[in-house]
Amino acid sequence: MIPRKYGPLLFSLILSGLMSLLVSGISTFRAIGLVTNFSNLWSSAWLTAWLFAFPSVLLVTPLARKAVQLLTAKD
């Protein structure tokens, strides 16, 4: 098991992985359609996207949290 203190990092890894998987799949399908080697092209696009998505999520998360605090009412 991973220690709980690494939870936010693991969350960012999983979130960025799933979102980049979804977006790269849709983008690849729209760009080339359902061709014979679609899964190879999709996985290549996904891994490239994930390399950018994970650090981006780590950098943007504090800004997003701050924006949510500013845009929501206090209890």
N, C-alpha and C positions, 0 to 999 in steps of 0.2 A: 504494500500500500504506500501511496505517496503521502507525505505529511500534509496536514491541512493548510499549513502556511503557504504551500505552493498552489493552492486552489485557484487563486486568480490567474496565475500563469497557465495552468492547465485549462481553465475555462477559455482563456484567450486562444490557446492552441486549438481546442476543439471547435470553438465558434468560427475562427478564421478558416479552419480546414473545411468545415461543412458549407460555409457561405461561398468560399472560393470554388468548391466542388460544384455547387449549384449554378453559380454565375458562369463559370467556365463551360459547363455543360450546355447551358442555354446559348451562350455566345458561339460556341463551336457548332452546335446544331444549326443555328441561324446563318452562320457563315458558309458552311459546306454541306449541310443536310446530313442525312443518314447514309453515309458512304461506308464502303467495306471496312476500312481501317478507322472508323469513328472512335472506337474505344482507345486506340493508341494515341490518336490526336488529342482526344479529350484528356487523357491522363497526363500527357505532356503539358498541355495548357494549364491543367489544374495544378501540377507541381510548380510550374513557373508562377502562377497566380498566388499560390500559398506562400512562396518565398517572399512575396511582397505584402501579402495580407497579414501575416502574423506580426511582423514588426509594426505594421501600420496600426493594427488593433492595439498593440501595447502603447503606442504613442498617442493615439486618439482617445483611448478610454478615459484618462483624467479630464480631458476637455469635454467629452460627452457627459460625464458625471456632473461637471460644473454647470453645463448648459441645462441639464435636467433640474438641478437645484434652483437655478435662476428662473426656470419656466414653470415650476410647480409651486403650489401654495404650501405654506408652512402649516404644520398641525397645530 
